[in-house]
């Protein structure tokens, strides 16, 4: 069996969507002739923790962990965060940060190139060389963010002359949260040079979104070098999870994951106010459930509109529990990051939502990558955040169907089976074989 050295910062017990992609690749690669060897960080700065994901790591997989110089504790101390508080993934996208956060974010943008995880680089390179000498892998695979992983892989490729595949879950210099940031010219140039070196020297570029290839990476390197392998769902995660008999008296719209200012469904909250005034909904027959952290800016608007009676908050749940809990929903809410480039965004939870077999209201670009997938079913709808009438109509139609007792059970497998994690891993293994 061939070996692949996989370099990833996010690894269990890290939680959230970022860890899922690499974890599932590692889980299924041995079935396609590739034995993963994982190089990761010890006690990284993660936005969430999910100990249950450890059970997905095959017993025979070797995982090497190294130290890292993490500036996160300095950021927390300077900005007044609690020591055990998690730094949000999209901290740079905050619209109205405090003065201290502005200063900290400026330092992060301009002095930590390409990202705040650069302190892991010397430790990972040193350990990576030892792994290569001892394990004799056939290939190197790195998955970002953070882009630092690609700089590590680049050094290890030069050391070993091994083929290298760079995987991008998100863009690098073109990522959405850089759009309105004050990044000085010299920092931009260094970042762009690092990105160009990685794109030029990697043997293949793998991207989650086809739009990322069409609009970004495919313009910086040959399109033939770029391969689209989306995120997906793991059928094994749904073993034992069946659509429960939902509460007929209450329509429940549910969102899984963080809700921050960059995914703030303001119009949806205003519609809830309107539906309440028109007596279309009541506290007894409607509920919007947020599973995961909801940022203060959103909580303040909920308080301002006096709609707390319609909202239920559930703190972060482990991945398997979140899937189980979502089976109780009448419909699922998918919030796509608001940015000028968000037609390219394909959230990790998209296919897990679809696999649940429940109607989905997505808020985001109506001409984006999610919309191109959702358009295959009338029960999935992508509506722009600003399109108040369309959001209103689709939500009311779902509520009315629920009141009539019309339960919508969707068989999504024929639409999404190509996005099953094992099938996606087979595609990745084929890229490995060809290299």
PEZI-V75107 format. One record per residue. PHI is phi as a letter, one per 30 degrees, with the letter a starting at -180 (* if undefined). PSI is psi in degrees with one decimal (none if undefined). NEAR is the number of other C-alpha atoms within 12 Angstrom. Layout:
BEGIN
phi->PHI psi->PSI near->NEAR
phi->PHI psi->PSI near->NEAR
END
This chain:
BEGIN
phi->* psi->135.2 near->15
phi->d psi->156.6 near->22
phi->c psi->144.3 near->32
phi->b psi->128.4 near->39
phi->d psi->117.4 near->48
phi->c psi->122.9 near->47
phi->c psi->116.9 near->48
phi->b psi->138.1 near->51
phi->d psi->-41.6 near->45
phi->d psi->119.4 near->43
phi->a psi->146.6 near->44
phi->e psi->136.9 near->39
phi->d psi->14.4 near->31
phi->e psi->138.8 near->32
phi->c psi->-174.7 near->35
phi->j psi->172.8 near->36
phi->d psi->-25.8 near->38
phi->d psi->-32.2 near->35
phi->d psi->-22.5 near->37
phi->d psi->-42.7 near->38
phi->e psi->-54.4 near->45
phi->d psi->-39.5 near->46
phi->e psi->-43.3 near->42
phi->d psi->-35.3 near->38
phi->e psi->-47.1 near->46
phi->d psi->-38.6 near->45
phi->d psi->-40.4 near->33
phi->c psi->-13.4 near->31
phi->e psi->-38.5 near->37
phi->e psi->-27.6 near->27
phi->d psi->-16.4 near->21
phi->c psi->25.0 near->26
phi->i psi->14.4 near->21
phi->b psi->124.0 near->32
phi->c psi->113.9 near->33
phi->d psi->144.4 near->43
phi->b psi->119.5 near->40
phi->c psi->130.6 near->41
phi->c psi->119.0 near->43
phi->b psi->-175.8 near->42
phi->c psi->151.3 near->37
phi->c psi->121.2 near->25
phi->h psi->60.5 near->22
phi->d psi->173.0 near->33
phi->c psi->96.1 near->37
phi->c psi->145.9 near->30
phi->d psi->-21.0 near->29
phi->a psi->161.9 near->34
phi->b psi->135.9 near->29
phi->b psi->93.5 near->28
phi->d psi->-23.9 near->21
phi->d psi->-22.5 near->22
phi->d psi->-18.8 near->31
phi->e psi->-32.0 near->26
phi->d psi->-15.4 near->18
phi->d psi->-10.7 near->29
phi->d psi->120.5 near->29
phi->e psi->146.2 near->23
phi->d psi->-31.3 near->14
phi->c psi->9.3 near->14
phi->d psi->129.8 near->26
phi->d psi->128.8 near->21
phi->b psi->120.1 near->31
phi->c psi->128.8 near->29
phi->b psi->140.6 near->29
phi->b psi->166.0 near->28
phi->d psi->169.9 near->25
phi->a psi->144.6 near->27
phi->d psi->105.6 near->23
phi->c psi->123.0 near->25
phi->d psi->1.4 near->25
phi->e psi->-39.7 near->36
phi->d psi->-32.0 near->22
phi->d psi->-40.3 near->22
phi->e psi->-46.0 near->29
phi->d psi->-44.6 near->24
phi->d psi->-42.8 near->18
phi->d psi->-38.8 near->21
phi->c psi->-2.7 near->23
phi->i psi->15.0 near->19
phi->d psi->154.2 near->19
phi->d psi->152.7 near->15
phi->d psi->-36.7 near->16
phi->c psi->3.8 near->16
phi->d psi->142.0 near->20
phi->d psi->134.1 near->25
phi->d psi->123.1 near->31
phi->d psi->145.9 near->27
phi->e psi->-40.9 near->28
phi->c psi->39.9 near->25
phi->e psi->-32.2 near->34
phi->d psi->-14.2 near->34
phi->d psi->-2.4 near->29
phi->e psi->131.0 near->30
phi->d psi->-36.7 near->24
phi->b psi->67.2 near->16
phi->d psi->157.4 near->20
phi->d psi->168.2 near->17
phi->e psi->-42.9 near->13
phi->d psi->-38.7 near->19
phi->d psi->-36.9 near->27
phi->e psi->-44.5 near->24
phi->d psi->-46.7 near->20
phi->d psi->-41.2 near->28
phi->d psi->-37.3 near->35
phi->d psi->-42.6 near->27
phi->d psi->-44.8 near->26
phi->e psi->-45.2 near->30
phi->d psi->-38.0 near->34
phi->c psi->-19.3 near->25
phi->c psi->-23.0 near->25
phi->c psi->92.4 near->29
phi->c psi->125.1 near->32
phi->d psi->-9.5 near->37
phi->a psi->176.3 near->37
phi->d psi->-2.5 near->37
phi->c psi->9.5 near->38
phi->d psi->-21.9 near->31
phi->d psi->-10.5 near->30
phi->d psi->-21.9 near->39
phi->e psi->-53.0 near->38
phi->d psi->-37.6 near->24
phi->d psi->-42.6 near->27
phi->d psi->-38.5 near->40
phi->d psi->-44.5 near->35
phi->d psi->-47.2 near->24
phi->d psi->-37.9 near->31
phi->d psi->-39.8 near->42
phi->d psi->-40.5 near->30
phi->d psi->-39.6 near->21
phi->d psi->-44.7 near->32
phi->d psi->-42.4 near->32
phi->d psi->-37.1 near->16
phi->d psi->-41.7 near->13
phi->c psi->-19.9 near->23
phi->h psi->57.7 near->23
phi->d psi->159.6 near->31
phi->c psi->-12.1 near->30
phi->a psi->156.5 near->37
phi->b psi->136.4 near->48
phi->b psi->124.9 near->46
phi->b psi->142.2 near->49
phi->b psi->123.4 near->43
phi->c psi->162.5 near->40
phi->d psi->160.9 near->36
phi->d psi->149.3 near->40
phi->d psi->-18.3 near->42
phi->e psi->-33.2 near->41
phi->e psi->-32.9 near->46
phi->d psi->-32.3 near->45
phi->d psi->-35.3 near->42
phi->d psi->-48.3 near->44
phi->d psi->-38.5 near->47
phi->d psi->-44.6 near->38
phi->d psi->-40.3 near->30
phi->d psi->-30.2 near->38
phi->d psi->-44.2 near->31
phi->d psi->-36.6 near->21
phi->d psi->-37.5 near->21
phi->c psi->-17.9 near->24
phi->i psi->20.6 near->21
phi->d psi->154.6 near->28
phi->d psi->152.0 near->31
phi->b psi->129.9 near->44
phi->c psi->126.1 near->42
phi->c psi->123.7 near->52
phi->c psi->130.5 near->47
phi->c psi->106.6 near->45
phi->d psi->-26.6 near->38
phi->b psi->161.4 near->38
phi->d psi->172.0 near->39
phi->c psi->-91.4 near->37
phi->d psi->-17.8 near->34
phi->c psi->17.0 near->27
phi->d psi->150.0 near->31
phi->d psi->-33.4 near->28
phi->d psi->2.8 near->30
phi->d psi->-8.0 near->30
phi->e psi->-46.3 near->20
phi->c psi->25.9 near->18
phi->c psi->151.0 near->28
phi->c psi->79.1 near->21
phi->c psi->122.9 near->27
phi->d psi->158.4 near->18
phi->e psi->-44.8 near->14
phi->d psi->-35.6 near->15
phi->d psi->-41.1 near->24
phi->d psi->-41.3 near->25
phi->d psi->-43.5 near->17
phi->d psi->-45.6 near->22
phi->d psi->-45.2 near->29
phi->d psi->-37.5 near->23
phi->d psi->-41.1 near->20
phi->d psi->-45.5 near->27
phi->d psi->-45.0 near->35
phi->d psi->-41.4 near->24
phi->d psi->-41.6 near->22
phi->d psi->-47.7 near->37
phi->d psi->-36.5 near->39
phi->d psi->-39.7 near->25
phi->c psi->-22.5 near->27
phi->d psi->145.3 near->37
phi->d psi->-31.0 near->33
phi->b psi->149.6 near->36
phi->c psi->122.1 near->45
phi->c psi->132.8 near->39
phi->b psi->143.9 near->40
phi->d psi->-40.9 near->39
phi->c psi->132.6 near->37
phi->d psi->-31.2 near->33
phi->d psi->-31.2 near->31
phi->d psi->-34.4 near->39
phi->d psi->-47.4 near->35
phi->d psi->-36.8 near->24
phi->c psi->-12.5 near->22
phi->b psi->-82.2 near->29
phi->d psi->-35.3 near->39
phi->d psi->-13.6 near->26
phi->c psi->-12.3 near->17
phi->c psi->-24.2 near->26
phi->b psi->172.9 near->25
phi->e psi->133.6 near->19
phi->e psi->-31.5 near->23
phi->d psi->-18.3 near->17
phi->d psi->-14.8 near->27
phi->c psi->138.9 near->33
phi->b psi->134.5 near->33
phi->c psi->115.3 near->31
phi->b psi->106.9 near->36
phi->d psi->172.8 near->42
phi->d psi->174.5 near->43
phi->a psi->-155.2 near->35
phi->b psi->152.3 near->38
phi->c psi->114.7 near->38
phi->e psi->-32.0 near->26
phi->d psi->-26.5 near->19
phi->d psi->-18.3 near->29
phi->c psi->4.1 near->26
phi->d psi->124.1 near->14
phi->i psi->-5.0 near->14
phi->c psi->111.4 near->21
phi->b psi->153.5 near->21
phi->d psi->115.9 near->27
phi->d psi->161.7 near->21
phi->d psi->98.0 near->16
phi->d psi->160.0 near->25
phi->d psi->111.0 near->21
phi->d psi->-25.3 near->23
phi->d psi->-14.3 near->21
phi->b psi->126.7 near->30
phi->d psi->124.2 near->39
phi->c psi->117.1 near->39
phi->c psi->125.8 near->38
phi->b psi->137.6 near->38
phi->c psi->132.9 near->45
phi->c psi->128.5 near->42
phi->j psi->177.8 near->42
phi->d psi->139.8 near->37
phi->b psi->106.2 near->36
phi->c psi->-171.7 near->31
phi->d psi->-29.1 near->32
phi->d psi->-9.8 near->33
phi->b psi->47.1 near->34
phi->c psi->110.6 near->37
phi->d psi->65.6 near->39
phi->e psi->-46.4 near->31
phi->d psi->-33.9 near->27
phi->d psi->-41.7 near->38
phi->d psi->-39.1 near->32
phi->d psi->-35.7 near->25
phi->d psi->-37.8 near->32
phi->d psi->-40.9 near->36
phi->e psi->-45.9 near->30
phi->d psi->-45.0 near->22
phi->d psi->-33.1 near->24
phi->d psi->-45.6 near->24
phi->d psi->-35.7 near->15
phi->d psi->1.9 near->12
phi->i psi->22.3 near->15
phi->d psi->-32.5 near->23
phi->b psi->158.7 near->30
phi->b psi->172.5 near->26
phi->d psi->-25.8 near->23
phi->d psi->-22.7 near->19
phi->b psi->3.7 near->26
phi->b psi->140.8 near->38
phi->a psi->134.4 near->33
phi->c psi->118.7 near->37
phi->c psi->126.8 near->34
phi->c psi->118.2 near->37
phi->c psi->105.8 near->31
phi->k psi->-179.2 near->28
phi->d psi->135.6 near->31
phi->c psi->121.4 near->31
phi->d psi->158.8 near->27
phi->e psi->-37.7 near->18
phi->e psi->-37.0 near->23
phi->d psi->-42.2 near->28
phi->d psi->-37.2 near->26
phi->d psi->-38.6 near->19
phi->d psi->-39.4 near->23
phi->e psi->-42.3 near->30
phi->d psi->-41.8 near->17
phi->d psi->-41.2 near->15
phi->d psi->-5.2 near->24
phi->h psi->45.7 near->19
phi->c psi->21.8 near->30
phi->e psi->-30.5 near->25
phi->d psi->-20.9 near->22
phi->c psi->-6.2 near->31
phi->c psi->136.2 near->32
phi->b psi->132.1 near->24
phi->c psi->127.4 near->26
phi->b psi->127.2 near->23
phi->d psi->171.8 near->21
phi->e psi->130.9 near->28
phi->c psi->144.8 near->28
phi->e psi->154.1 near->30
phi->e psi->-48.5 near->37
phi->d psi->-36.0 near->31
phi->d psi->-36.5 near->25
phi->d psi->-41.9 near->34
phi->d psi->-43.1 near->39
phi->d psi->-43.3 near->25
phi->d psi->-37.7 near->30
phi->d psi->-17.0 near->41
phi->d psi->-13.6 near->35
phi->d psi->-10.2 near->30
phi->d psi->154.0 near->41
phi->d psi->-33.1 near->46
phi->a psi->158.8 near->45
phi->c psi->146.7 near->44
phi->c psi->123.8 near->41
phi->c psi->121.3 near->44
phi->c psi->116.9 near->41
phi->c psi->134.0 near->42
phi->e psi->133.7 near->34
phi->d psi->116.4 near->32
phi->a psi->170.2 near->27
phi->d psi->-14.9 near->20
phi->c psi->19.6 near->27
phi->d psi->-0.4 near->36
phi->d psi->-17.8 near->30
phi->d psi->-13.1 near->38
phi->d psi->129.1 near->41
phi->b psi->92.1 near->39
phi->e psi->146.2 near->39
phi->d psi->-30.7 near->33
phi->d psi->-4.5 near->38
phi->e psi->-49.1 near->39
phi->d psi->-27.0 near->36
phi->d psi->-39.4 near->39
phi->e psi->-49.2 near->42
phi->d psi->-39.5 near->46
phi->d psi->-25.1 near->39
phi->d psi->-19.9 near->39
phi->i psi->33.6 near->36
phi->b psi->146.6 near->39
phi->e psi->148.8 near->41
phi->b psi->128.8 near->45
phi->c psi->113.0 near->43
phi->c psi->140.0 near->45
phi->c psi->122.6 near->44
phi->l psi->-164.0 near->38
phi->d psi->130.1 near->31
phi->d psi->-7.4 near->29
phi->c psi->21.6 near->22
phi->c psi->-175.5 near->33
phi->d psi->-37.9 near->30
phi->d psi->-43.3 near->43
phi->d psi->-38.1 near->32
phi->d psi->-27.2 near->22
phi->d psi->-43.4 near->29
phi->d psi->-25.7 near->33
phi->d psi->-9.9 near->20
phi->d psi->-6.6 near->17
phi->b psi->138.2 near->24
phi->d psi->-14.0 near->19
phi->c psi->-4.4 near->31
phi->c psi->130.6 near->37
phi->b psi->129.6 near->38
phi->c psi->122.6 near->39
phi->b psi->135.2 near->35
phi->e psi->143.8 near->35
phi->e psi->-33.0 near->33
phi->d psi->-7.6 near->22
phi->d psi->73.1 near->22
phi->e psi->-49.5 near->22
phi->d psi->-41.3 near->18
phi->d psi->-40.0 near->23
phi->d psi->-46.5 near->32
phi->e psi->-50.8 near->28
phi->d psi->-44.2 near->19
phi->d psi->-40.9 near->29
phi->d psi->-45.1 near->41
phi->d psi->-38.6 near->29
phi->d psi->-39.9 near->23
phi->d psi->-40.8 near->33
phi->d psi->-43.4 near->33
phi->d psi->-41.5 near->23
phi->d psi->-38.5 near->21
phi->d psi->-43.1 near->29
phi->d psi->-33.8 near->22
phi->d psi->-4.4 near->15
phi->i psi->16.1 near->18
phi->d psi->96.8 near->16
phi->d psi->127.2 near->26
phi->c psi->102.0 near->27
phi->c psi->119.5 near->24
phi->c psi->137.1 near->24
phi->c psi->97.5 near->18
phi->d psi->-6.1 near->30
phi->e psi->-40.8 near->21
phi->d psi->-26.6 near->15
phi->d psi->-35.8 near->20
phi->c psi->6.0 near->31
phi->d psi->-26.8 near->21
phi->d psi->-16.1 near->25
phi->c psi->11.1 near->33
phi->d psi->139.1 near->34
phi->e psi->-37.2 near->34
phi->d psi->-40.6 near->31
phi->d psi->-38.0 near->27
phi->d psi->-38.6 near->34
phi->d psi->-36.0 near->34
phi->e psi->-39.7 near->27
phi->d psi->-41.7 near->25
phi->d psi->-42.5 near->41
phi->d psi->-33.6 near->31
phi->d psi->-38.3 near->19
phi->d psi->-43.3 near->31
phi->e psi->-48.6 near->35
phi->e psi->-42.5 near->23
phi->d psi->-29.4 near->14
phi->d psi->none near->21
END
